Amino acid sequence: MLSICIPTYNRLPFLKWTLDRAIADFPDAKIIVSDDGSTDGTQSLRFKGRYIRQSSNIGPFPNMRAALLASHTKYCTFLADD
């Protein structure tokens, strides 16, 4: 019923912490990470959820939109990873 959309760009340590908390606090939520073309190894992160990678840095608002459009649940929210 709930998607948690997390847009990110080159913040791998913060993203790891955010994912750990989100999964612990909302175990039934669908997690969607939209990576804005990070160069810090974010693409190698494994988690239970959906990972979207932009081919280049498209900017924060288009990246947020991509995460939102990937949600197919009744409710969704954005969660910043910083």
PyRosetta script that sets phi, psi and omega in degrees:
from pyrosetta import init, pose_from_sequence

init()
pose = pose_from_sequence("MLSICIPTYNRLPFLKWTLDRAIADFPDAKIIVSDDGSTDGTQSLRFKGRYIRQSSNIGPFPNMRAALLASHTKYCTFLADD")
pose.set_psi(1, -23.0)
pose.set_omega(1, -175.9)
pose.set_phi(2, -125.1)
pose.set_psi(2, 132.8)
pose.set_omega(2, 170.8)
pose.set_phi(3, -111.4)
pose.set_psi(3, 137.9)
pose.set_omega(3, 174.0)
pose.set_phi(4, -110.5)
pose.set_psi(4, 112.7)
pose.set_omega(4, -176.4)
pose.set_phi(5, -97.9)
pose.set_psi(5, 123.0)
pose.set_omega(5, -177.0)
pose.set_phi(6, -121.6)
pose.set_psi(6, 100.0)
pose.set_omega(6, 173.9)
pose.set_phi(7, -77.9)
pose.set_psi(7, 144.1)
pose.set_omega(7, -178.1)
pose.set_phi(8, -147.9)
pose.set_psi(8, 157.0)
pose.set_omega(8, 172.3)
pose.set_phi(9, -157.6)
pose.set_psi(9, 111.3)
pose.set_omega(9, 176.1)
pose.set_phi(10, 52.8)
pose.set_psi(10, 45.9)
pose.set_omega(10, 177.0)
pose.set_phi(11, -134.6)
pose.set_psi(11, 47.3)
pose.set_omega(11, -174.5)
pose.set_phi(12, -52.3)
pose.set_psi(12, -48.4)
pose.set_omega(12, -180.0)
pose.set_phi(13, -60.4)
pose.set_psi(13, -41.1)
pose.set_omega(13, 178.8)
pose.set_phi(14, -67.7)
pose.set_psi(14, -39.0)
pose.set_omega(14, 179.3)
pose.set_phi(15, -62.7)
pose.set_psi(15, -44.1)
pose.set_omega(15, 178.3)
pose.set_phi(16, -57.9)
pose.set_psi(16, -47.0)
pose.set_omega(16, 180.0)
pose.set_phi(17, -62.6)
pose.set_psi(17, -44.8)
pose.set_omega(17, -179.3)
pose.set_phi(18, -61.9)
pose.set_psi(18, -44.5)
pose.set_omega(18, 179.0)
pose.set_phi(19, -62.6)
pose.set_psi(19, -44.5)
pose.set_omega(19, 178.6)
pose.set_phi(20, -56.9)
pose.set_psi(20, -45.7)
pose.set_omega(20, -179.4)
pose.set_phi(21, -67.9)
pose.set_psi(21, -46.0)
pose.set_omega(21, -177.7)
pose.set_phi(22, -62.4)
pose.set_psi(22, -43.1)
pose.set_omega(22, -179.3)
pose.set_phi(23, -68.2)
pose.set_psi(23, -38.3)
pose.set_omega(23, 178.7)
pose.set_phi(24, -68.5)
pose.set_psi(24, -41.0)
pose.set_omega(24, -176.3)
pose.set_phi(25, -82.9)
pose.set_psi(25, -27.8)
pose.set_omega(25, -177.7)
pose.set_phi(26, -132.7)
pose.set_psi(26, 69.1)
pose.set_omega(26, -173.4)
pose.set_phi(27, -63.2)
pose.set_psi(27, -23.0)
pose.set_omega(27, -178.9)
pose.set_phi(28, -94.2)
pose.set_psi(28, -5.4)
pose.set_omega(28, -178.6)
pose.set_phi(29, -75.1)
pose.set_psi(29, 150.6)
pose.set_omega(29, 173.4)
pose.set_phi(30, -87.6)
pose.set_psi(30, 126.6)
pose.set_omega(30, -179.3)
pose.set_phi(31, -99.5)
pose.set_psi(31, 129.9)
pose.set_omega(31, 178.6)
pose.set_phi(32, -125.6)
pose.set_psi(32, 118.9)
pose.set_omega(32, 176.0)
pose.set_phi(33, -107.7)
pose.set_psi(33, 124.5)
pose.set_omega(33, 176.0)
pose.set_phi(34, -110.5)
pose.set_psi(34, 109.8)
pose.set_omega(34, -175.8)
pose.set_phi(35, -93.1)
pose.set_psi(35, 122.0)
pose.set_omega(35, -176.0)
pose.set_phi(36, -86.7)
pose.set_psi(36, 43.0)
pose.set_omega(36, 177.4)
pose.set_phi(37, 79.9)
pose.set_psi(37, 35.8)
pose.set_omega(37, -178.8)
pose.set_phi(38, -55.1)
pose.set_psi(38, 151.0)
pose.set_omega(38, 178.0)
pose.set_phi(39, -118.3)
pose.set_psi(39, 14.7)
pose.set_omega(39, -175.1)
pose.set_phi(40, -106.1)
pose.set_psi(40, 15.3)
pose.set_omega(40, 179.0)
pose.set_phi(41, 91.9)
pose.set_psi(41, 7.4)
pose.set_omega(41, -179.8)
pose.set_phi(42, -55.0)
pose.set_psi(42, -35.7)
pose.set_omega(42, -177.1)
pose.set_phi(43, -64.3)
pose.set_psi(43, -17.9)
pose.set_omega(43, 179.5)
pose.set_phi(44, -88.4)
pose.set_psi(44, -6.0)
pose.set_omega(44, -179.8)
pose.set_phi(45, -68.7)
pose.set_psi(45, 132.3)
pose.set_omega(45, 178.9)
pose.set_phi(46, -111.2)
pose.set_psi(46, 133.9)
pose.set_omega(46, 178.0)
pose.set_phi(47, -157.3)
pose.set_psi(47, 165.3)
pose.set_omega(47, 177.6)
pose.set_phi(48, -84.8)
pose.set_psi(48, 104.1)
pose.set_omega(48, -178.3)
pose.set_phi(49, 164.2)
pose.set_psi(49, -167.8)
pose.set_omega(49, -178.4)
pose.set_phi(50, -106.8)
pose.set_psi(50, 133.3)
pose.set_omega(50, 179.4)
pose.set_phi(51, -116.1)
pose.set_psi(51, 126.0)
pose.set_omega(51, 177.6)
pose.set_phi(52, -118.3)
pose.set_psi(52, 128.7)
pose.set_omega(52, 178.5)
pose.set_phi(53, -118.1)
pose.set_psi(53, 124.7)
pose.set_omega(53, 174.7)
pose.set_phi(54, -76.3)
pose.set_psi(54, 143.8)
pose.set_omega(54, -177.7)
pose.set_phi(55, -71.1)
pose.set_psi(55, -21.0)
pose.set_omega(55, 175.6)
pose.set_phi(56, -151.4)
pose.set_psi(56, 171.7)
pose.set_omega(56, 179.6)
pose.set_phi(57, -72.1)
pose.set_psi(57, 110.6)
pose.set_omega(57, -177.7)
pose.set_phi(58, -98.2)
pose.set_psi(58, -4.5)
pose.set_omega(58, 179.0)
pose.set_phi(59, 99.9)
pose.set_psi(59, 161.1)
pose.set_omega(59, -172.2)
pose.set_phi(60, -64.9)
pose.set_psi(60, -44.0)
pose.set_omega(60, -175.7)
pose.set_phi(61, -71.5)
pose.set_psi(61, -43.4)
pose.set_omega(61, 173.6)
pose.set_phi(62, -62.6)
pose.set_psi(62, -34.0)
pose.set_omega(62, 178.1)
pose.set_phi(63, -68.2)
pose.set_psi(63, -40.2)
pose.set_omega(63, 175.5)
pose.set_phi(64, -62.2)
pose.set_psi(64, -41.1)
pose.set_omega(64, 179.1)
pose.set_phi(65, -62.7)
pose.set_psi(65, -41.2)
pose.set_omega(65, 178.8)
pose.set_phi(66, -61.0)
pose.set_psi(66, -41.0)
pose.set_omega(66, 178.1)
pose.set_phi(67, -64.9)
pose.set_psi(67, -44.2)
pose.set_omega(67, -180.0)
pose.set_phi(68, -62.6)
pose.set_psi(68, -43.4)
pose.set_omega(68, -179.4)
pose.set_phi(69, -67.3)
pose.set_psi(69, -21.6)
pose.set_omega(69, 178.2)
pose.set_phi(70, -79.7)
pose.set_psi(70, -11.8)
pose.set_omega(70, -179.4)
pose.set_phi(71, -81.3)
pose.set_psi(71, 133.4)
pose.set_omega(71, 178.6)
pose.set_phi(72, -129.5)
pose.set_psi(72, 30.0)
pose.set_omega(72, 179.1)
pose.set_phi(73, -106.1)
pose.set_psi(73, 169.8)
pose.set_omega(73, -178.5)
pose.set_phi(74, -65.4)
pose.set_psi(74, -37.4)
pose.set_omega(74, -179.0)
pose.set_phi(75, -125.1)
pose.set_psi(75, 148.2)
pose.set_omega(75, 173.7)
pose.set_phi(76, -149.4)
pose.set_psi(76, 156.4)
pose.set_omega(76, 177.7)
pose.set_phi(77, -143.9)
pose.set_psi(77, 155.9)
pose.set_omega(77, 172.7)
pose.set_phi(78, -93.5)
pose.set_psi(78, 145.6)
pose.set_omega(78, 176.5)
pose.set_phi(79, -135.0)
pose.set_psi(79, 115.2)
pose.set_omega(79, 179.0)
pose.set_phi(80, -72.7)
pose.set_psi(80, 145.8)
pose.set_omega(80, -179.3)
pose.set_phi(81, -99.0)
pose.set_psi(81, 13.3)
pose.set_omega(81, 179.9)
pose.set_phi(82, -118.8)
pose.dump_pdb("model.pdb")
